[in-house]
Amino acid sequence: MKIKKGLTAVGVAAALMIGMGAASHADAAGRIIVRPIVRPAFGFYYGPGPAWGYYRPWGPTYVLPAAPLTGDVKIDTKVKNEPIYVDGGYAGVTGHLKKFELKPGNHQIEIRDAVGNVIYNNTIQVIAGKTIDVKC
């Protein structure tokens, strides 16, 4: 009798694990979701986990939006077809390059003429998720 109950319990556990694995494959078949899992932890946890093959979190799962990693720079100028340099490197030509992204921090913006003389030179501070307007 004990052996029969034990085999039944093992069979039910195996069916549940196979069902959890099939569900995770069905979820991931059409899309890739990358998200942090934030949930309260209450003491000791016992059950299927990463060592069991497939991990399916139980309980509430909250998705936190990712913070922006760059800021935008918008250049407004009357000068056309002059090279723009950002931190000493070529970025584009006025008239064509109107808005671009930069990492947060201080950056040097220069507009030069065809000979290489500096027409405009300014240091700006880029903030993540914000747009900085440069008028020259």
C-alpha positions as MATLAB code, in Angstrom:
seq = 'MKIKKGLTAVGVAAALMIGMGAASHADAAGRIIVRPIVRPAFGFYYGPGPAWGYYRPWGPTYVLPAAPLTGDVKIDTKVKNEPIYVDGGYAGVTGHLKKFELKPGNHQIEIRDAVGNVIYNNTIQVIAGKTIDVKC';
ca = [
       0.000    0.000    0.000;
       2.813    2.406    0.869;
       4.596    1.615   -2.391;
       1.436    2.313   -4.392;
       0.967    5.724   -2.703;
       4.635    6.539   -3.253;
       4.479    5.655   -6.949;
       1.290    7.717   -7.335;
       2.956   10.718   -5.701;
       6.011   10.354   -7.971;
       3.736   10.086  -11.035;
       1.775   13.213  -10.075;
       5.001   15.147   -9.408;
       6.447   14.076  -12.774;
       3.244   15.112  -14.594;
       3.320   18.520  -12.895;
       6.976   19.069  -13.812;
       6.350   18.099  -17.439;
       3.370   20.470  -17.539;
       5.479   23.317  -16.119;
       8.157   22.714  -18.746;
       5.644   22.659  -21.606;
       4.024   25.863  -20.332;
       7.336   27.697  -20.258;
       8.110   26.577  -23.830;
       4.679   27.795  -24.987;
       5.214   31.163  -23.297;
       8.615   31.681  -24.893;
       7.697   30.401  -28.353;
       6.638   33.738  -29.855;
       8.408   36.376  -27.791;
      11.329   37.127  -25.520;
      10.595   38.947  -22.275;
      13.402   40.251  -20.101;
      12.170   41.520  -16.761;
      13.299   41.620  -13.166;
      11.238   39.615  -10.728;
      10.334   41.561   -7.616;
       8.284   39.687   -5.056;
       8.250   39.284   -1.315;
      10.085   36.322    0.160;
       8.663   34.541    3.163;
      11.231   32.326    4.812;
      12.398   28.973    3.472;
      11.469   27.911   -0.067;
      11.212   24.266   -1.088;
      10.216   23.126   -4.537;
      11.207   23.188   -8.184;
      13.870   25.723   -8.939;
      16.785   26.294  -11.302;
      18.341   22.967  -10.316;
      15.156   21.158  -11.406;
      15.415   22.377  -15.007;
      12.570   24.832  -15.519;
      11.805   27.593  -13.056;
       8.316   29.065  -13.041;
       7.952   31.821  -10.395;
       4.874   31.653   -8.222;
       3.196   34.629   -6.659;
       2.845   38.189   -7.928;
       5.371   39.385  -10.495;
       5.910   43.085  -11.137;
       7.480   44.504  -14.290;
       9.625   47.576  -13.712;
      10.194   49.879  -16.717;
      13.802   50.380  -17.717;
      15.262   53.836  -17.140;
      16.495   55.687  -20.232;
      20.238   55.366  -20.739;
      20.763   58.348  -23.066;
      19.708   61.936  -23.510;
      18.870   63.787  -26.711;
      20.676   66.796  -28.167;
      18.783   68.992  -30.626;
      20.823   71.452  -32.700;
      19.075   74.557  -34.099;
      21.311   76.604  -36.374;
      21.064   78.828  -39.436;
      24.424   77.569  -40.730;
      24.042   74.744  -43.284;
      26.413   72.009  -44.443;
      29.077   72.645  -41.796;
      30.594   69.724  -39.840;
      29.527   69.076  -36.238;
      32.027   67.574  -33.809;
      31.103   66.022  -30.462;
      33.974   65.541  -27.993;
      36.455   65.989  -30.836;
      34.888   63.327  -33.099;
      32.943   63.959  -36.280;
      29.166   63.550  -35.736;
      27.560   64.865  -38.931;
      26.648   67.942  -40.952;
      24.364   70.792  -39.925;
      21.089   70.639  -41.780;
      21.118   66.830  -41.837;
      21.994   66.080  -38.204;
      19.296   67.846  -36.205;
      18.777   65.495  -33.224;
      20.974   62.743  -31.814;
      21.520   60.755  -28.615;
      24.452   60.989  -26.200;
      25.383   59.308  -22.942;
      24.685   61.359  -19.806;
      27.490   63.706  -18.788;
      29.380   66.723  -20.094;
      30.075   66.885  -23.827;
      31.787   69.468  -26.038;
      29.845   70.498  -29.165;
      31.714   72.264  -31.999;
      30.604   73.504  -35.406;
      33.459   74.220  -37.799;
      33.644   75.789  -41.237;
      35.151   74.110  -44.315;
      38.661   75.335  -43.463;
      38.451   73.971  -39.894;
      37.930   77.210  -37.983;
      35.584   76.894  -35.025;
      32.287   78.740  -35.590;
      30.560   77.536  -32.401;
      31.992   75.867  -29.300;
      30.047   74.981  -26.161;
      30.076   72.398  -23.381;
      26.678   70.923  -22.561;
      25.467   68.608  -19.819;
      23.316   65.756  -21.104;
      20.757   64.269  -18.712;
      19.251   60.821  -19.318;
      15.740   61.010  -20.734;
      15.892   64.794  -21.399;
      16.366   66.833  -24.578;
      18.995   69.600  -24.605;
      18.422   72.412  -27.135;
      21.575   73.936  -28.629;
      20.958   77.213  -30.470;
      23.795   78.713  -32.450;
];
